[in-house]
Structure formats: structure tokens, C-alpha cells
Amino acid sequence: MSFDSPKEPAIELVGIDKKFGTVHANKNINLTVAKGSIHGIIGENGAGKSTLMSILYGFYQADHGEIRISGKPMTIRDSQAAIAAGIGMVHQHFMLVENFTVLENVMLGAEGGQLLAKGVASARKELKRLEDDYGLEVDPDAVIEELPVGSQQRVEILKALYRGADILILDEPTGVLTPPEADHLFKVLRVLRDQGKTIILITHKLREIMAITDTVSVMRRGEMVATRKTAETTVEELAELMVGRRVLLRVEKGAAHPGGVLMSVRNLTVKDSRGVTMVDDVSFDVRAGEIVGIAGVAGNGQSELLEAIAGIRKPSSGEIFIDGKPVAGVDPAGLRDLGLAHIPEDRHHMGLVLKFEEYENSILGYHRDLRYGRGPFLDLDAMRKDAEEKIGKYDIRPPNPRLRTANFSGGNQQKIVVAREIERDPKMLLIGQPTRGVDIGAIEFIHKRIIEMRDAGKAVLLVSVELDEIRSLSDRILVMFAGKIVGEKSGEAGEQTLGLMMAGIAA
């Protein structure tokens, strides 16, 4: 895209200010987004990005400031007003009715009057046009819960376009996508831009910013600190602007010095609730002082494998040994007593109780520890002091142990889980998607903690959809395809080699 002739603004945010109690989420924000462009907004977790976009979409009202759409001042009091102004939002966690079809979800709230049959026919025709125009192919009669994540996201985009959106806000759109799904999304976004749509992309992935955006704005601690034409900046500059210091963009680690076997998996088979075999006769070892990564496209059994080892899912057959002890039938609490810690893939459903305050989640699963007890009762002062220490050590923002966990950003929620599990000093650490939804400064921090665990003689089993993360952290890489381990490579293995194995092609 050329910047020779400036485009008129689609959006202008002028002096936007927002506080939540003592937390100053947005501080006098000024932002201009050109029509027909892809504008990235980046910043650390808790920098105020999502708050700013929630103000634009009508979820929150600014305390001060003005919103202009195509040069006209607008009052956006709710999402209906945002939709009427031509703004659509695709959320990180999709807002779809899972047992409805694609067509029903697209129509929901815009059914077209009392004659539903006429509205359905009209909607089907319009949906087909949108799919053809923007390359958003999806079966209109498919039930949402049966669709892969990438297709569900396309439905969210189609919903916004069906309601006439000229401005699309996408919040961490690739956080749950496989690499091929992310590539397809980027193709769609380019088509949307080239046909005149304006796109705001909130992401923490700097590679994506460099690959897809025309302009990028950087937020830090509630303030807008810089705006750059993407072609005129670098990953290194953006990282420094985000964090306020130089950031190490690669993982620094010495050679591993593996010791004895701390975990063994033998002939493990795991079936899902439908009886489908997800883990098929898998065997491997993890030694003290090494990181073993499991690479694979999502849905090839990695999640079920981790859940079985963590005691969450019962295997159909096979054995698991922790430090030489068989753990068949041992529940997660018993596994913790054996020195196993688990950072789950889905922090919302398995790692946290979002309604709890931060200090309560900070000891979740370890609440029977005598250090948190006062006779038969929990010692709240001890719990809060422990939480404050973790907050300081892991730079959890805002530093408030009494804040409900739902009110922390996704990356800070992840740090709460990481701090809770790593600070127990376990012998064996299971990690699923350690940096999902986490900003670059926090990624650097979490990666360092994982390497420190390895260097302290702990055994680490890592699952991540980020192939770069697997390659950077792992001493050995096991590749899973269709529930089986199809090969083992060193941490030096090339991306192409691993990619072929992940696709089921021997390499």
C-alpha cells in the first residue's frame, strides 16, 4: 500500500480518557485510522488496548474525549450504536451460539422482520454474496460446534459484514488459530482492505504486525506512545516501544545436561467423550534437566495427552510413571504431592476461577498447604502476602491481589497461573501453550523462567502451537500426528522438516 496520497480518516479518537477506580486504563489517547487500511495496535498486556477498543465499540463510555467516524462526532453508547455507525468487532473469544447453524448465527438479532422464511432466504443470498466477495467460504447449514476454530472466526467476520460494517476491529484474532488458518485470515483481511474496509488489528505478535498492517500504533501503560508506518519500523523498535526497554527477541539458553528419567509414558491410549482415539499407543521419557517439546497441528492429540498425564482425563490403556512411581488413578491433588505441576492450555476453563480474587487463584489447588491454614480455616493474611510476593516477582498488573481475576488482561491472567505453578518448585512441569495471548515482554519473562526450571534439574514437557516457541525452548522435539508420535528431532530441527512431519509426511 502506498502512503504517497494520505487517505481521509475512518476513525479519530481525540483525548480519550478512562478510569476504573484507581486504575487509569486510557490516558488522553489520540488515534487516527485511515480509511481502507489495516492499522495495528500493540502493547503489553494491560496497556489499555482492549479498553480503548471497547470504548469505540460501545461496551464502555469514555470519561472524557471524542469519537469521530468519517469526520463526524459520534456518541456510541452501546454496541447497537457502534453497529449502526458501521463498526463491527470480532472478539478473541467468539460470541456464537454453538448449537445454531452458521446462517442462524449470522441472522441472530437481524432476522429481517416477522416473516422469518423471507428473511432466511434473503440472508442466505446475502451470505453467499459476502462469502464470494471476500473469500470467506463456510457452509451456511453447518452447526457452529462442529466447525474448526478458523471457520468459526470466519462466521464472526461474516456476522459483522452482514450488519454493514465498514470498520472491523479484531482482538487477538490468531490466538486460537493454527498457522494455515492464520495465513488464510490474512488473505481475507487483505481482500477486505483492498475493497475499502478499514481494519483495526489488536495483537501481541510482532511478526503479524510486520506481515499484515500498513500502520501500527503502540500503547504503554494506558498511553499512546508512538505511531509508525509499518514499512518504516522494525520488530526491535516496536518491542522496545511496547516495553520501554530493550527486549531479547530470542531465547538464550546453554546446553542441556539431562539426568535421570523423571517421567515415563508407556503405550498410552486416550479416547475422547465420543470414543474416538485421540492418543494412540504413545511412549516416551522426559529426563531431569531437559525440555521436551511436543509439536503438532492442534487437534492431533497433544491436549488429551497433557490432560491424561495431569490426571484430568482417564487413559483407556497404558501407564504413566512420575519419578518411578505409577500414577494410575491418582487425582491432580495427589500428582501435585508427587512433584507434578501443570500450566493448562485453557487458563479460563482449567487454570482459574475468574470470579475469584487474584489472591485466591494464586493458591488454587494448593490451598490445603499448611502455610495457608490457621487450624481448620484458611489464613487470608498469609494468602494475600503470598500473592503480593508473586505479583511483584512476576510483574502482574495491576498489582492488586483483591482484584477479581476476570478484570485482569489475558496475559496477566496467564502470569497468575505461571507464578502459582512454578513457585511451587516442582520436579516435573507440564506446560500447555505457555504464552497464548501474552505480550512480548511477558513472553521473554516466561521463557526465562522455563529455562531456569530446566537448568535447576527439573523435567519440562511443553506443548505449543507456536512452532518457533517449540524450536526455541526444546532440547528434544516429539512430533504428533493423528494421535501418534511420528518422530523425534533435536531442538535444532528446521521449520520445514517439522512442518512436513506435522502434516503426516515422513521427514
N, C-alpha and C positions, 0 to 999 in steps of 0.2 A: 504493500500500500504506500502511495506517495503522500508526503506531507507538504508538497510544494504549494498547494492551494488549501488553506485551512478550511475545515468544514464547520458549519454552524453547530452550536451546542444542542445536543439532545437533552442533556441534564446539566443543571447548575445547582450546586449546593453552596449556600452562602452563609457563613458564620454559624454552622450547625453546632449546637451545644446541648449535651445531655448528661445528667447526673442520676445515679441510682443511690440514694442515701449519700454516703461518704465517697462512693466510687464515681470518679469523673470519667465516664466512658468515652465521650466525644468532647474535644476542647476546640471550639471555634474553627470547625472544619470548613475549608473551601475546596470544592472539587468541580471541574468541568469535564464532561464526557462528550466527545464529538459524535455527531450522527454517523451511522454507518461504520462504526469502528468497534474493535474488541479492546476494552480497557480493563487491565488487570489491577486488582487492589490486593496488596500483600502486607503482611505484618506478623509479628509474633502472636501466639495465642493470647487473647485478652487485650490486643492492641486497640480494639474498638471497631473492627471491620464489620462484623455481623450486626452490631448495634446500629451503625450508620446505614447499612442496607435495610435493616428493619424499620428505620425511620422513613426511608424512601418508599418502602412498601406498605407503610401504614400500621405496622404492628406496634410501634412506639411513636410518641409525639415528642418532637424536639422541645427543649426548654426555651431555646432561642434559635433564631436563624430562619432562612427562607429556602424553599424548593422551587426551582423554575423548570418547567418542561417545555422544550422548544421555545424558550424565551418568555413564557408566561408564568407568573407566580401561581403556585398551586397549594391548596390546603389538602393534605392527604391524611384523612382521619382514620381510615381503615383500609383493609385490602381491597374491598369493593371499589373504593375511590381510586386506588392505585390501578386496578384493572381498567376502570373507566378512563384513566389517563394514559392507557396503553402500556402499562408496566406489568410484566409477568415475572414470577420468581420460581426457580427450581431449587428446592431445598436439599440440603445434604442428606437428610432422612426423608424419603419420599412421602408425599401426602396422598396416597392412593388407597382405595378400598380394595383389599386384596381378593375378596370373593366376587367382585364385579368384573365385567369384561373391560377391554380397552375402550370400546365405544361408550359404555356406560360411565366410565371414569371421566372421559373427555367431556361428555354431556353434563355431568353432575353439576347442578347449580346454574346450568344454561340450557334447560331442556327444550325451550322454544315454544312455550305456551301449553294450553290444555290438551291439544290434540297430539299426544305423545308419538303416535305412529308417524305422523307427518314430520315431527321433529327428528325422529330417529332416521328417517330416510334422508332428510336434509343434512343431518350431522354426518351420516355415513359418506355422503357425496363430498362434503367439505373436508372430512378427514382424509379421503382418498386424494383430494387435490393437494392438501398440505404434505402428505407423505411423498407424493410425486415431485412437488416443487422443491422440497428440502432434503430429500434422501432419508426420510425418517420411516422406513418400511417397518410395519408391525401389523400383525393380524388383528383386525378390529374386534373379532369374536373370541380372541384368546382371553382366558381368565388371568388376572394380574399375578396371582400367587404361583402360576405355572410358568411365568416368563423369567428369563435370566435378568440379572440386575441391569445390564446395559439396555435391554428392551424396555424395562420399567422406566428408566430415565428418559427414553425417547417419548414415552407416553406423557411424562410430566411436561416435556417441551411442547408436545402437540397440544396439551391442555391449554398452555399459555398462548400459543399461536391461534388456537380455535377461538379464544376470547379476544383476539385482535391485538395482541401485544406487539409493539414496535420496539420495546426495550425489554431485554431479558436479563435478569440477574441470576447467576449460577453460583451457588455457595458450595465450595469444595466438590466440584462435580465428578472428579475422578477418584475420590476417596474409596469408593467401593467397586471400582471398575478394574477389569483385567487390562493389560497393555493393549490388546487388539480392540477392546471396547473403547478405551480412551482414544486410540487413533481414529476410530470411527466417529466419536463425538467431535473431535477437532475438525474433521472433514465437514460435518454438519454445521459447526459454528462458522467456518469459512464461507459456506454457501449462504447461511443466514446473513452474514456481514455483507457479502457481495450483492445481496438482494436488498440491501438498505436497512437491515435491522441493526440495532445498537445493542452490544452485549457487554455486561459487566461481569468479570470473572474473578471471584474470590478464591484464592488458592494459596497454599504454603509451598507449592512445588515450583521452584525457580526455573527448572528446565521447561516446565509447561508455559510459564510466563514468556520465556525467550522464544518458544516454538510457536505460540499462537497469538500473542497480543500485539497490538500496534502501539499502545501506550501503557505505562504502568505507574501507579501511584503507591507510595509507601507510607504506612501508618506505624507509629511507635508510641505506646503508652497514651493512646487517646488523641494524638495529634497527627496531622498530615505533614510529613517531614520532607517529602520530595515527590516530584512527578517527572518522569523521563520518557522520551521516545524509546521504545524497546530496542530499536536498531542502534541506538547511541549509548547503551549501557552494557554492563556485564553482570554475570551471576555474582561475582565477587563484590562489586559495588552495591548491588541490591541487598546482598546478605549483610553487609556492613551497615547500610542504612536501616535495615529492619531491626538489627540487634543493638546498634550503637557501638560496635567494636568489631575487630577483625574476627571472622568465623572460619574455623577449619572445615573445609568442604570435603575432606576425605578422612577416612578412618585411619588413625595411626595406631599400629599395633606391632609388637615384636613377634617372634616365632613362638608357636605353642609348645608346651612341654607336657604332653599328656602323661597322666599317671595311670592308676588302676581303673577298671571299669566301675562306674557308679550307677549306671542304668543299663539294663538289658531288656530288649523286646524280642520275644521268640514266637514265631509263627502266629502273629496276632491277626485275627479276623474280626471286623466290626461291621454290623449291619445297622441301617437306619430304621426309623419307625415303620417304614413300608416293607422292611425285609430285604431291601437292596443292599448288596455287599459294597461297602464304601472303602474298607481297608481289607486287603486280600493277602493273607499269609505273609505278613511283613516281619522281618527280623533285622535288628541292628543293635549296636552298642554305642554308648556315649561315655567317654572317659573323663576323669577329673582333669581339669586344666585344658579343656578344649571346647570349642563351639561347633556344634554340628547343625548345619542349616538344612531345611527341607524346602526344596524348590518345586514348584508345580503351579499350573493354572488353577485358579480357585475352583473347588468342586471335585478335586481328584483324590480326596480322602485325607488331606492334611488336617482339616478341622476335627474330623472324627478321631483321628489318631491322637491328637493332643488331648481331646476330651476323655478318651479311654485311659491314657496314661495318668491324667489328673483325677481319675476316679469319678468323673461326671457321667460317663457313658459305659455301660457294661459290655465287654467284648463277647463275641459269640464263641470264640475259642482262642487258645494261645496263652502265653504267660508274660508277665511284666515283673522284673526284679529291680528293686531300689537298694543299692548298697548290698547286694547279695540276698536280700530278703524278698520272697514272693509277696505280691500285694493284691492277689485276687480277693475281691470282696471288701477291701479296705476303703473306707469312705474318704472324701477330701480332707477331713479333720485329722484322720489317722495318718494320711500321707504327709501332712504338714509336720506331724510329730516325728516322722522318719527323715525330715530334712528336705522335703519337696516343696517348692514354691511355684506358683502358677500365675502368670500375667495373661489373662484370657484374650482371645481375639476381639470379642464384643464387650467392651467395657460397660455399656449400658445395661445389657441383659445378664452378664455374668460377673462383672468386676465391681459394680457399685450399686447402691440403693440410692437413687437420685433424690429421693425425698429426705434422706438423712443429711445431717450437717457434716461438714468436712471431717471433723474430728472423729465422728462415728465410723465413717467409711475408712478412716486412716487405720483402724484396728480390725476391720471386718474380717472374720474368720480366725482372728487371733484373740478374740475378746475373752476367752477363758484363761488367758495368760495371767498368772498371779500378779504381775506388775500392774495390771489394770483393775484389780479387785480390792475390795475392802470388806472382808468377810464374804457374805453371800451377795453383796452388791457391787456394782461397777464403781470404780473410783473416777468420777468425772474430771477432777482436777488433774489426775495422773494422765488420763486420756488426752486432755486438751494440751497439757505440757508436751506430751509425746508428739502430738500433731503439730504443734508450733515448731518443734525441732525439725521435723520432716519438711515443713513448709519452708523454713529457712534454708535447709540443706539442698532442697530440690527447686528452689525459686518458684514456688507455687503462687500464682497471682489470681485474685487479691489475697494477701496474707492474713486470711480471716478464718480460723477453724470453726467459727459459729455460722458461717455462710452455708446455706443449703447447697449440696453438691450439684444440683441441676443448674445453679446460677454461675458455675464456672464454665469457661470455654472448654471445648473438647480436648485441646492439648493439655490444659491444666488438670482436667479430669484424668487424663492418661498418666500424668505425673503423680497424681494421688495414688493410683494403682501401683505404678512402678516403685514409688517410695515405700509403700506398705510391704511389698513382696521382697525387694532387695534388702531393705534394712533388717529383715529377719535373719540375714546371713545364712541362707540355706545351703545345703550340699549340692542340690540339683535344682536348676531353674528352667521351667518351661515358659517359653515366650511366644505368644501369637500376635503377629502384627504390632511390634513394639512402638512404631512411630506413626500409626494410622491417624491422620488428622492433626499431626504435630508440626509446629513450625521449625525452621531450620536451626535456630539456637537451641531449642529443646531436643531436636534430633541429635545434635552434636553431644549434648549432655547425656542423653540416654545411651548413645553408643559408647561413650567413655565408661559409663557405669557397667555396661555389659562386658567390655574388655577387662575392666578391673575385676569383675567376678571370675572370669576365666583365669586371669593372672594370679588370683588368690587360691587357685586349685579347685574351683567349682566346675561342675559339668553343666553345660548350657545347650538346650535343644531349642532351635529357633525356627519358626515358621513365618514367612513374609511373602506377600505378593509382589513386593518391590525387589526385583532381581538384583538391582545394584546393592541393596542392603544385604541380601544373602551373600553376594560375592565379596562385599567389603568386610563383613564380620566373620564369616565362616572359615574354620580351618579345614573342614570336610563338608561336602555338599552331597546330600542324597536327593535324587530326583524322583518324584512320584508322578505316575500317570495311571489313570483308571484304577486307583486303589493299590497299585503295586509299586515297589521301589524298582525302577528300571535301570538304575546305575548309580555309581558313586564317583565323584570327581573331587579334586583338591579345590581349595578356595581360590586358586589362580585360574580356574577354568574360564574359558571365554564365553561371552554372552550368547554367541551364535550356537556354540556347542550345547550349552544348557537349554537354549530355546528349542533346538531340534529334539532333545530328549524329552522336554516338557510336552512336545507335540506327539510323543509316542514314536518318534523316528530315532532309531539307534544311532548313537554318535560316539 
